Amino acid sequence: MPNSRGGGGGSGPAVILADLNDGADPATTLQKSLAAVPHHAIKNEIKLRVTELDAMGRTKITAGEFLKSDLCQQYGLHARDLRKIDGGFSNQMPVVLVRPELILVNLGHIRALIKSDLVVLFDSSDSKDRIEDSPFVKDLQDKLKMSTVDAEGQPMEFRALEAIFISVVASLHADMEILVHFVTKLLAHLEDEIDQHKLKELLQYTKKVSRFESRILLIRGVFDDLLSTDEDLAGMYLTEKRKGHPRLTDSHDEVEILLEAYMKQVEEIANVVALVKHSIQSTEDFVNVFLGAKRNQLLLFELRIAMGTLGISSGTIIAGFYGMNLINYLEHNPYGFWVVSGVAVALSGSVFGTCARKLRILAKGTT
């Protein structure tokens, strides 16, 4: 019978059983079993930093670091659900996922997991600020500490959602005010004077406004998707579900009113950004018209110079004829010089006048 430790692909448990049968030291056996575990299985798994708040707003865990697999096992998550709120993935889409026992939220700067008696906040691993010191967490704790009567009958999960929505909308509103202030100031300057450096700034702000508008529309889409799905709205009543009284599919008035209220605020911000974007477009059109008029003036000036050059060149033809060493019988005529000069000037003037008249006709035709 072959030895179980002889193969290069032997597993950790096989090594332990074989060593115990041989009477080996348990410490040595443990070291061998750890060495048999692939190192990439431990090193490559990223840890997430979380803060837990109970139903009364008390902090249970502060900035605790957990492996993704441990979080999935502890909160009953799937790995695909955890990716929705994992800050390690770039270009994440905002989302609110409703699961049988929890709600996953990734909106703006907040990533959270909400249960009927627990709120888990996910913090970025490279953040130096303590998440428990943020105004959002303090507002969340105040709402969780409220009694059911003071909260107007709202269950814990709805109070947590409202605190998240308030923070997200306030952040969007603050960003909007900053953008509107600088863009309005820049547009007013461009209306008075067209400056190349200001045009470059306008290009940068146009990109920022477009990105901000895209962000707002994505968040508004999250609210819209929730409001259009009755199953998700009814599934957000986690407290009643835990008590064994799940809501019917068409019975979700409270959460629907909550979502509609904050969706309306997001739409108001989106409307303001759309107006700012329209103002930028109008200013760009004005700048293009102004620069087009300047360009037309330069072209007209160049045409006039070309017409003058053509008129003078046509007059010099006569001078070229008489400059040849040929007998023309005007060498000794006392009036020959004046006659030839007058004809040359008349020819130059007639050519210039004809071109100017044609240009004027074309200009009237375009207007």
C-alpha positions in Angstrom: 0.0 0.0 0.0 1.5 3.4 -1.0 2.4 5.9 1.7 -0.1 8.8 1.8 2.7 11.3 2.3 4.7 10.1 -0.7 2.8 12.0 -3.4 3.6 15.6 -4.2 -0.1 16.6 -4.3 -0.9 15.1 -0.8 -3.5 17.2 1.2 -3.1 18.6 4.7 -5.5 16.2 6.4 -3.7 13.2 4.8 -0.5 14.4 6.3 -2.0 14.9 9.7 -3.5 11.4 9.8 -0.3 9.7 8.6 1.8 11.6 11.2 -0.6 10.8 14.0 -0.5 7.2 13.1 3.3 7.3 13.3 3.2 9.0 16.7 4.6 12.3 15.5 4.5 15.5 17.7 1.2 17.5 17.3 3.1 20.8 16.9 5.2 19.4 14.0 2.0 17.9 12.5 0.3 21.4 12.6 3.3 23.1 10.9 3.2 20.5 8.1 -0.5 21.0 7.6 -0.1 24.8 7.4 2.7 24.4 4.9 0.5 22.2 2.8 -2.1 25.0 2.4 -1.4 27.1 -0.8 0.0 30.5 0.2 -2.0 32.3 -2.5 -5.2 31.2 -0.9 -4.3 33.3 2.2 -2.3 36.2 0.7 -4.6 37.0 -2.2 -7.8 37.3 -0.3 -8.5 41.0 0.4 -9.8 42.1 3.7 -12.7 44.6 4.1 -13.0 47.1 6.9 -16.5 47.3 8.4 -18.3 49.0 11.3 -21.3 47.4 12.9 -24.2 49.2 14.6 -26.9 47.4 16.4 -30.6 48.3 16.5 -30.0 50.9 19.2 -27.2 52.7 17.3 -24.5 51.3 19.5 -21.2 50.5 17.8 -20.5 46.7 18.1 -17.4 46.6 15.8 -15.3 49.6 14.9 -13.2 49.4 11.7 -12.9 45.6 12.0 -11.1 43.9 9.1 -12.6 40.7 7.8 -11.9 38.4 4.9 -14.5 38.4 2.1 -15.2 34.7 2.7 -15.8 35.4 6.4 -18.2 38.2 5.6 -20.2 36.1 3.2 -20.5 33.3 5.8 -21.3 35.6 8.7 -24.0 37.7 6.9 -25.3 35.0 4.5 -24.1 36.8 1.4 -23.1 35.5 -2.0 -19.8 36.5 -3.5 -21.5 38.2 -6.4 -23.5 40.3 -3.9 -20.4 41.4 -2.0 -18.8 42.6 -5.2 -21.6 45.1 -5.5 -20.4 46.9 -2.4 -16.7 46.1 -2.5 -14.7 49.3 -2.9 -11.9 47.4 -4.5 -13.7 47.2 -7.8 -13.5 50.3 -10.0 -16.4 51.8 -11.9 -19.0 50.4 -9.6 -22.6 51.1 -10.4 -24.9 52.4 -7.7 -27.3 49.7 -6.6 -29.8 48.8 -3.9 -30.2 45.0 -3.7 -33.1 43.5 -1.7 -32.4 40.0 -0.3 -34.5 37.8 1.9 -32.9 38.9 5.2 -31.0 42.1 4.3 -30.7 45.1 2.0 -27.4 45.9 0.3 -26.8 49.6 -0.5 -24.1 51.2 -2.7 -25.1 54.8 -3.3 -22.6 57.6 -3.7 -20.0 57.5 -0.9 -21.9 55.0 1.2 -21.7 51.2 1.1 -23.8 49.4 3.7 -25.6 46.2 4.6 -28.9 46.6 6.5 -30.6 43.9 8.5 -33.6 44.1 10.7 -31.4 44.5 13.8 -28.0 45.4 12.4 -26.3 48.0 10.1 -22.9 47.2 8.6 -21.0 50.0 7.1 -18.2 49.2 4.7 -15.2 51.6 4.8 -12.4 51.8 2.2 -9.2 50.2 3.4 -7.1 53.2 2.4 -9.2 55.8 4.2 -7.4 57.6 7.1 -10.6 59.1 8.6 -12.6 57.2 11.1 -16.0 56.4 9.7 -17.6 56.5 13.1 -16.7 60.2 13.4 -18.5 61.2 10.2 -21.7 63.2 10.3 -23.5 60.4 8.5 -22.8 57.9 11.2 -23.8 60.3 13.9 -27.1 61.0 12.1 -27.6 57.2 11.6 -27.0 56.6 15.3 -29.5 59.3 16.3 -32.2 57.7 14.0 -31.6 54.2 15.3 -31.8 55.4 18.9 -35.3 56.8 18.3 -38.2 55.0 19.7 -40.9 53.6 17.3 -43.3 56.4 18.4 -40.7 59.1 17.7 -39.9 57.5 14.4 -43.6 57.6 13.4 -43.8 53.8 13.3 -40.8 53.4 11.0 -38.9 50.1 11.5 -35.2 50.1 12.0 -34.3 49.3 8.3 -36.3 52.3 7.0 -34.6 54.6 9.5 -31.3 53.4 8.3 -32.3 53.8 4.7 -33.5 57.3 5.3 -30.2 58.3 7.0 -28.3 56.9 3.9 -30.6 58.8 1.5 -30.2 62.0 3.5 -26.4 61.8 3.4 -26.3 60.9 -0.3 -28.7 63.7 -1.3 -26.8 66.2 0.8 -23.5 65.2 -0.8 -25.0 65.5 -4.3 -26.5 68.9 -3.4 -23.1 70.2 -2.1 -21.3 69.0 -5.2 -24.0 70.6 -7.4 -23.7 74.0 -5.6 -19.9 74.0 -6.1 -20.2 73.2 -9.8 -23.0 75.7 -10.4 -21.0 78.5 -8.6 -17.8 78.0 -10.7 -19.6 77.4 -14.0 -21.9 80.4 -13.6 -18.9 82.6 -12.8 -17.0 81.3 -15.8 -19.9 81.8 -18.2 -20.4 85.4 -17.0 -16.7 86.1 -17.8 -16.9 84.5 -21.2 -19.9 86.7 -22.1 -17.8 89.8 -21.5 -14.5 88.6 -23.0 -13.5 85.6 -25.0 -10.3 84.3 -23.4 -8.4 81.2 -24.5 -7.5 80.2 -20.9 -11.2 80.5 -19.9 -12.2 78.4 -22.9 -9.9 75.6 -21.6 -11.5 75.9 -18.2 -14.9 75.7 -19.8 -13.9 72.4 -21.5 -12.8 71.0 -18.1 -16.0 72.0 -16.4 -18.1 70.6 -19.3 -16.5 67.2 -18.6 -17.1 67.5 -14.9 -20.8 68.5 -15.4 -21.3 65.5 -17.7 -19.7 63.1 -15.3 -21.8 64.5 -12.4 -25.0 64.3 -14.5 -24.2 60.7 -15.3 -23.8 60.0 -11.6 -27.1 61.6 -10.7 -28.9 59.7 -13.5 -27.5 56.4 -12.3 -28.7 57.1 -8.7 -32.1 58.2 -10.0 -32.2 55.0 -12.0 -31.8 53.0 -8.7 -34.8 54.7 -7.2 -36.8 54.2 -10.4 -35.9 50.5 -10.6 -37.0 49.9 -6.9 -40.3 51.8 -7.4 -41.1 49.7 -10.4 -40.6 46.4 -8.7 -43.3 45.5 -6.2 -41.5 42.3 -5.0 -38.4 44.4 -3.9 -40.6 47.0 -2.2 -42.5 44.4 -0.2 -39.2 42.6 0.6 -37.7 45.7 2.2 -39.9 45.2 5.3 -37.3 43.1 7.1 -38.6 43.6 10.6 -42.1 42.3 9.7 -40.5 39.4 7.8 -38.4 38.4 10.8 -41.5 38.4 12.9 -43.2 36.0 10.5 -45.5 38.5 8.9 -44.1 39.2 5.4 -45.8 41.9 3.4 -48.0 41.2 0.4 -46.6 42.2 -3.0 -48.9 45.1 -3.4 -48.7 46.4 0.2 -45.7 48.7 0.4 -47.1 52.3 0.8 -44.6 53.4 3.5 -41.4 52.5 1.7 -42.8 53.7 -1.6 -43.5 57.2 -0.1 -40.0 57.2 1.4 -38.3 56.4 -1.9 -40.5 58.8 -3.9 -39.6 61.7 -1.5 -35.8 61.3 -2.0 -36.2 60.4 -5.7 -37.9 63.8 -6.2 -34.9 65.5 -4.5 -32.5 63.7 -6.8 -34.6 64.7 -9.8 -34.5 68.4 -8.7 -30.7 68.2 -8.6 -30.7 66.5 -12.0 -32.9 69.3 -13.4 -30.5 72.0 -12.1 -27.5 70.2 -13.6 -29.4 69.9 -16.9 -30.0 73.7 -16.9 -26.3 74.4 -16.2 -25.4 72.0 -19.0 -27.8 73.9 -21.3 -26.2 77.2 -20.3 -22.8 75.8 -21.1 -24.1 74.7 -24.5 -25.6 78.1 -25.2 -22.3 79.8 -24.3 -20.4 77.5 -26.5 -22.8 78.3 -29.4 -22.3 82.0 -28.7 -18.5 81.6 -28.7 -18.6 79.7 -31.9 -20.7 82.4 -33.6 -18.4 85.1 -32.3 -15.3 83.3 -33.5 -17.0 82.6 -36.8 -17.7 86.3 -37.3 -14.1 87.1 -36.5 -13.0 84.4 -39.0 -15.2 85.9 -41.7 -13.8 89.3 -41.1 -10.3 88.0 -41.5 -11.3 86.2 -44.7 -12.9 89.4 -46.1 -9.8 91.4 -45.3 -7.7 88.8 -47.1 -10.0 89.0 -50.1 -9.7 92.8 -50.3 -5.9 92.6 -50.2 -6.0 90.0 -52.9 -8.3 92.2 -55.0 -5.9 95.2 -54.6 -3.0 93.0 -55.5 -4.9 91.8 -58.6 -5.7 95.4 -59.7 -2.1 96.6 -59.3 -0.8 93.5 -61.2 -3.2 94.1 -64.1 -1.8 97.7 -64.4 1.8 96.5 -64.4 1.1 94.5 -67.6 1.2 97.7 -69.6 4.4 98.7 -67.9 5.8 95.3 -68.8 4.8 95.9 -72.5 6.6 99.2 -72.7 9.6 98.0 -70.8 10.7 95.8 -73.7 13.4 97.1 -75.9 11.2 97.7 -78.9 10.4 100.8 -80.9 6.8 101.9 -80.0 7.0 105.5 -81.4 6.1 107.0 -78.0 9.7 107.5 -76.8 9.8 111.1 -77.9 6.1 111.9 -77.4 5.8 114.5 -74.7 2.4 113.1 -73.6 3.2 109.4 -73.9 4.2 108.9 -70.3 1.0 110.4 -68.9 -1.2 108.5 -71.4 0.3 105.2 -70.6 0.2 105.8 -66.8 -3.4 106.9 -67.0 -4.4 103.8 -68.9 -2.6 101.6 -66.4 -4.2 103.3 -63.4 -7.6 103.0 -65.1 -7.1 99.4 -65.8 -6.1 98.7 -62.2 -9.1 100.6 -60.9 -11.6 98.9 -63.2 -10.3 95.4 -62.2 -10.5 96.3 -58.5 -13.9 97.9 -58.9 -15.3 94.8 -60.7 -14.0 92.4 -58.0 -15.3 94.7 -55.3 -18.8 94.8 -56.9 -18.8 91.0 -57.3 -17.8 90.6 -53.7 -20.6 92.9 -52.5 -23.1 90.9 -54.6 -21.9 87.7 -53.1 -22.0 89.1 -49.6 -25.6 90.2 -50.0 -26.5 86.8 -51.4 -25.2 85.0 -48.2 -27.1 87.4 -45.9 
